[in-house]
Amino acid sequence: MQHFDSINWPESLSAQRFIAEFWQQKPLYIPNAFPGFENPLPADELGGLACEPEVASRMLIESRGEKPWELRQGPFEPEIFDWLGEEGWALMVGDLDKVLPDLRGYLTPFRFIPDWRIDDLMASFAPPGGSVGPHFDHYDVFLWQVEGTRTWHIGAEPDSGYQLLPDTDVKIIADPQFTETFNVSPGDLLYLPPGYAHHGVAETACITWSVGFRAPSAPELANGWTDEATQSLTDSIPLTDPAFTPQNNPGEISREARDRLRQSVAEALTNSDERFDRWLGKHLTDRVADLNLNTDVDGASLIAELVNGRAGLERRADIRFAFQLIDDVCYFYAGGQEHALPQATAEALCQDWQWQHQALAQLLDLTGASEIVAELLNAGFMEVYDV
């Protein structure tokens, strides 16, 4: 597999300048971002994945379906590709970094953005003239051209007032106004912040990878933290009601009372910055409930294999790892679980995806590493592989 440690930034640009000047602000086209890139997943293999039941796939059919821009969910029968023909459709296969763990190395150039922000690596195939229509996304995305050529049309400043086509399965902009056009080739990269209208039309049969970055929404965080914070509260905790102004009318809910009650709610939800931070670590790494985890393992025996050099160690691609420092204590998170660890051990577990030979020996030599690795193996969050 090819390995790219970083994006080949244009002259005078860097990851730091990109964050300061472009991230969530304006689009950026980076020609030849990955020099010499060769597509590791050709179209026929991508189509084969779309026929597998455990793979997240969907198809958008512009005009040949039961209605314009019809969305169909996989898995698909192979015969559908013969029926689709040579134009007017697009295939999307998501979570490639999880379905094919070897591909997660291609996420390395984007890891100047925190891992907890990344959504997935998705591939989109389209025949000549094919697209997913003019649309906009609510998240940051890097569009990596991996095969063939495509023309991208980009809108001006984000506009929440886009007019959409009626009665379509997906949100297609009815009358997009584009201000920029980019013709992209394999190895080129296009960054789009949330809300920008864009329309990518295949000039030749082509494949584009999407590296999407999402953040938890304010309602999601508020709902989750409210549930967590109120678990320790009981009805036996009375409302403190210090001296207040006697009321002329007993039916009035006074401003004084409203302020007092508002403060009591705020205090209940912000009773501890540390508690919120530790909850956040678990929330941001929480695993999807229906993941198929292999927990029927003996972590201690697997550690022996690792120490003897007969196996390598890897993180599951669908489990997030993270750490944070709170009052000189390092907390490590995996799959929504919290562990207090030495900082060096937590950093090493979060830095890489795989370890073997010397790197594995260095990892296991860290304080507490063997114990936490055994626990993560037992939980199904890490796996061993033959080397």
Secondary structure, DSSP 8 states (H G I E B T S, - for coil): ----SS----TT--HHHHHHHTTTT--EEETTSSTT---SS-HHHHHHHTTSTTS-EEEEESSSSSSTTEEEES---TTHHHHHTTSSEEEEE--HHHHSGGGGGGGGGGTTS-GGGEEEEEEEEE-TT----SB--SSEEEEEEEES-EEEEEESS--TT--B-TT-SS--BSS--EEEEEEE-TT-EEEE-TT--EEEEESSSEEEEEEEE----HHHHHHHHHHHHHTT--TTS----------SSTT---HHHHHHHHHHHHHHHTS-HHHHHHHHHHHHH---TT------S-HHHHHHHHHTTSEEEEE-TTS-EEEEEETTEEEEEETTEEEE--HHHHHHHHH-SEE-HHHHHHHHTSTTHHHHHHHHHHHTSEEEEE-
